[in-house]
Amino acid sequence: MLGLSAQVGAQGRALGSFQQMRPGGDFKEGAHANQTISSFGYSYRLSNRTEIYATCSNMQVTGMNAGVNSQIISTGIVHNF
């Protein structure tokens, strides 16, 4: 898994991540269901304790369960007490 974040302006932050799961322990396609997930997003700080965010993720599966792909969009708000 690799994750990155970068400050964008005074209040924003760009987010990104890349993940791979190889149950067989190798990078060959075969009987195992390998997954690759890439995500990106953006968060915006509304105040010192509150921020909103939006992310988009794409998952691709190869091998045994090839073709089982999905896309996820999420939004939310975080408030720290």
C-alpha positions as a printed NumPy array, in Angstrom:
array([[  0.   ,   0.   ,   0.   ],
       [  1.225,   3.454,  -0.9  ],
       [ -0.526,   6.614,   0.26 ],
       [  0.162,  10.269,  -0.443],
       [ -1.282,  13.602,   0.613],
       [ -0.354,  17.115,  -0.463],
       [ -1.421,  20.516,   0.785],
       [ -3.496,  22.451,  -1.789],
       [ -3.885,  26.08 ,  -0.793],
       [ -4.428,  27.102,   2.822],
       [ -7.409,  24.829,   3.569],
       [ -7.288,  21.886,   1.131],
       [ -5.49 ,  18.585,   0.857],
       [ -5.25 ,  16.215,  -2.121],
       [ -5.217,  12.499,  -1.244],
       [ -4.177,   9.409,  -3.165],
       [ -3.446,   5.737,  -2.54 ],
       [ -2.527,   2.562,  -4.416],
       [ -2.94 ,  -0.964,  -3.024],
       [ -2.279,  -4.46 ,  -4.312],
       [ -3.228,  -7.783,  -2.77 ],
       [ -1.503, -10.934,  -4.019],
       [ -2.724, -13.936,  -1.958],
       [ -0.316, -16.322,  -3.665],
       [  2.683, -14.163,  -2.753],
       [  3.789, -13.621,  -6.351],
       [  2.932, -11.264,  -9.183],
       [  1.807, -13.937, -11.648],
       [ -1.821, -14.219, -12.619],
       [ -3.192, -17.645, -11.93 ],
       [ -5.631, -19.398,  -9.65 ],
       [ -5.56 , -16.646,  -7.016],
       [ -7.789, -13.574,  -7.113],
       [ -5.439, -10.579,  -7.209],
       [ -6.8  ,  -7.115,  -6.399],
       [ -5.565,  -3.664,  -7.371],
       [ -7.2  ,  -0.625,  -5.764],
       [ -6.468,   2.99 ,  -6.664],
       [ -8.078,   5.93 ,  -4.865],
       [ -7.969,   9.692,  -4.964],
       [ -9.736,  12.366,  -2.987],
       [ -9.835,  15.87 ,  -1.627],
       [-10.446,  17.242,   1.857],
       [-11.219,  20.823,   2.799],
       [-10.803,  22.252,   6.284],
       [-13.826,  24.328,   7.313],
       [-12.406,  25.203,  10.742],
       [ -9.692,  24.008,  13.109],
       [-11.885,  21.062,  14.152],
       [-14.07 ,  20.352,  11.1  ],
       [-13.318,  19.177,   7.565],
       [-15.269,  17.723,   4.647],
       [-13.953,  15.165,   2.184],
       [-14.782,  13.329,  -1.04 ],
       [-13.016,  10.242,  -2.416],
       [-13.27 ,   7.984,  -5.45 ],
       [-11.88 ,   4.428,  -5.563],
       [-11.55 ,   1.838,  -8.317],
       [-10.945,  -1.874,  -7.649],
       [ -9.912,  -4.339, -10.357],
       [ -9.683,  -8.1  ,  -9.829],
       [ -7.62 , -10.465, -11.999],
       [ -7.054, -14.193, -11.837],
       [ -9.703, -16.529, -10.483],
       [-12.402, -13.837, -10.049],
       [-11.519, -11.735, -13.096],
       [-14.132,  -9.181, -14.039],
       [-15.262,  -8.471, -10.469],
       [-14.559,  -4.732, -10.549],
       [-16.121,  -1.913,  -8.562],
       [-16.087,   1.843,  -8.213],
       [-16.852,   3.616,  -4.934],
       [-17.544,   7.31 ,  -4.309],
       [-17.725,   8.562,  -0.746],
       [-18.238,  11.906,   0.967],
       [-18.27 ,  12.88 ,   4.585],
       [-17.598,  15.321,   7.342],
       [-15.159,  14.953,  10.238],
       [-15.535,  16.913,  13.462],
       [-13.016,  16.54 ,  16.272],
       [-14.318,  17.149,  19.804]])
